[in-house]
Amino acid sequence: MNRNSTIKIDVEKCIGCGLCCKDCPLHVLVLQNGKATMMAEKCLECGHCVAICPKDAFTMRGYDMQEVKTYDKNIFGIDEDILLNTIQFRRSVRHYKDRQVEKEVIKKIIEAGRFTPTGSNKQRIRYIVAQESIPMLENEALKTFRKLKRLLEIVGKFVQLPYDVSGYQLEPGFFFHGAPTVLFVISDDDVDASLASMSMELMAEAMGLGTLYVGFFTVAAKHNKKIRKELGLTKKEKVVTCLAMGYADVQYMRTVPRKKAEIEWR
């Protein structure tokens, strides 16, 4: 039998209920002699065993176990109507106050991304917070987009493009609209990084910030070597999402309509 390098089981606390064995995604936990036992050298390190154990018998080496919180329905629950209203009311903000976002606020927003589940628990996401470097990054992105715009305008004379780029005014502020902070979500996995970004967007909203997904910058970052070097991107990594954020200098009064959802029941 191999001993897992991450999971530690306190056999004195374990009551042999088997809940951890049943819930383990890879089924590497089994009951032996009435106690939970690891039967593989490695696991996903997903923490399901930590979360489900009624006697708190599991710990994970290499992780801060002080972060683990015991469930309390009074502080963990989310009112579904309030959550839906928040999602419906959220707007893309393009007007920001001349006020920097505090570091502690940004850290809490990133925490929402850090605890978002990832496929196979890879956790291969990192975050870059830009503040002082925003003008340089935007200037490089503008250089790239001016070249792309000229190319697309030529191609557009012969091929119908999905969107018209001729009306774009490629001047400072085009990408980030004066946002004092820009958060780059870096990964080799689009889905994982996008899910983390959505969690962070909701947290930013809860903390009184306005946000904007800057999709055009991710295109520029893909083609601009200087941006890639500045952000320290590896060959496999890319800027999956770019989230501009700050205290909004605009007040919306209501939600907006949306097309009805296309749903098939099968």
N, C-alpha and C positions, 0 to 999 in steps of 0.2 A: 504494500500500500504506500503510495506517495503522499507526502505532506504538502499541502498547498502553501505557497510562499506568502500569500496575502491574507487569507482568511484564518482567523484564530477562534477556536471554539472553547468556551469555558464549560467544561464537562460538569462542573459542580452546579452551574446554573441550569444547564440543559435538562429538560424534563421528558425528552423523547416524544414530543407531540407530533413530529413529522411534518409540521407546516412548512419548514424551510425546504425539506426534500421535495415536497409536492410543488412548491413555487419556484424552485431553481430552474432557470431556462435551459441549462445544459445538463441537468440531472446528475450533477457531480456530487451531490449530497445524498447520503443514505443513512439509515438507522442501523447501527451495530451495537449489540448488547444494550439496547435501549437508549443510545446516545447518538446524536447527529455526528457524522464522520465524513470527511472529504475523501473522495475516491479518485481524484485526479490531481495532477500537479498544478494545473492552471485552470482558471475560470474566467468569466467575463468581468469580474469585479463590479458587477452591477449593483450590489448591495441589497438585493431582495431579501437575503437571509437576515441581514441586519434589521431591515425594516419590519419583517413579519414576526420575528421571534418574540413571544410574549414575555420572556424572561431576560431579554437583553444579554443573551449569551454569546453574541458574535461581535468581533471587532475586526477591523481591516488594517493591516500594517501598511504604512506609507501614506495613510490618510489621516486627516485631523478629525478624530472622533468627537471632539468638542462641538463640531458643526451639527451633529446628529440631534434632532429634536423629537421629543415624544409627541405623538398626535394629540391634538386638543381640538375638538369640533368647533369650539367657540372662536378660535383664532385661525384655523386652517380652512374653514369653509368659505366659498365664494357664492354670493347671491347671483343666481343665473340672470335675472332681469337687469341688475346693475351692470354685470359684465357685458351683456349684449348691448345695453345702452352705451357703454363706454366704447365698444367696437364701432357702433353705428355713428357715434358723434365724432370719432377721431378724424382729423383732416390732415392732409399734407401741408406743412407750414413752410412758407417762403418769406416770412417777415419776422425778424428776431430783434429783441432788445439788445442794447449795448451792455450786456452783462454776461460775464463768463460763468459757465456751469462749474459748480464746486466739485473738487476732486472726490469727495465722499459720495456725492450724488452719482457721479459716473461709476464709481466702484460698485455701488448698489445695483445700478443698471446692468453692469457686466455680470454680477452675481446671478441675475435672472437668466442670462445666457449660459453661464457655467453649469447651472443645474437643469438645463433643458436636456432631455434624453437624446442620445445619439445612437445611430445604428450600430448594433453589436457593441455598444458602450465604448466606441473608439476614442471619443473625446479629443479628436484632432482638430480643434478650433483654437485660434489665438486672436487676440484683439489689439489693435493699434489705435491709440487716442491721439488725434491731431488737433493742435491748437495753434502754436506758433508757426508750424510748418504749413498751415492751410494755404497761404498765398503762393508759396512755391509749388505745392502740389497742383493747385488750380491752374497756375500758369503753364505747367507742363502738360496738363490735360487739355488746355486750350490749344496749345501747339498741335497736339495730335488730332484734335477734332477739326481744326481748320484744314488740315490736310485731308481728312476723311470727307469733309464737306465738299471740298473742291472735286474730289474723286466722284462722290455720289451725284453731284450736280451734272458732271459729264455723263456718267452712266445713265442718269435719269432721262437724258435726251433720247435714249434708245430703248430703255427698259423701264416699265412701270414699277416703281419702288413702293414698298408697303407704307412709307410715310414720306412727307415732303420736308426736306432739310433746308430749303431755301430761306425760310423765315427765321431761322435761328440767329440770334445776335450773340456771337461768340466773344463776349467781353467778360472782364472780371465780375464775378457774381453769378455767372451762368450756371455753374455746377452747384455751389453751396449756398447761394443767396444770402451771404453775410452771416451764416451760422457760426457761432463762436467755437463750437466743438464739432469734430467729425469723427465718427467711430467706424473703423474699417474692420470687417469680420473676415478673417483669413482662414482658408481651409482648402483641402483637396476634395471635399465632399459638399456639393451644392445643397443637398437636402438638409444635412445636419446644420450647416451654417445658417440656412434660411430659417429653420425652426428656431434656432437660438436668437436670430435677429427679431423674429416676431415677439418672442418673450421679452426681449429688451425694449422693444417699442412700447409694449403694454406697460412695462415698469416705468419707462420715461413718462408716459401719459399719466400714470398714477402719481408721479413726483412733480407734476405741474410743468412738464417740458413739452415743447412742440418738436416734431420730428419730420424728416423727409428722406425717403429712399432715393438715392442719387444713382440711378441705373446707368446713366451716361458715363459716370466716372469709372465704373467697373469695366466698361468698354475701353476707355482710354488707358486704364492701368494694364490691360491685357497687351496693348500694343506699344506702350512707352517704356523703354528700357530704364530710363532714369527714375521713373516712378517705381518700377519693380525693385530697383536697387535701393532706393530710399526706404522702401517698406520691407526690404530684406526678404523678398519672396524667393522661395526655392522653385525649381523647375515644375514641381507638381502643384505648388500652391497658387492660389489666385485670390483676388479680392472678390469674394462672393457677393457681399452686400456692402454698401456704403451708406451709413446712417448719419445725416446731418442733424444736429440737435441744438436746442437753446431755449431760452424763455421767449415765448411767442409774443410778438408785437401786433397781434391781430386777435379779435374776439369773434368767434362764430356763435350764432344764436340758435341754431337748430341743426338737425341731421339733414341728410339729402336723400332723394329717392334712388333706388337701384332697380335694375332689371330683375324680374322674377327668376328665381333659381330653376334651372332645368333639372328635374329629378325623375329618375326611373326606379320604380319598385319592382323587383324581380324575385 
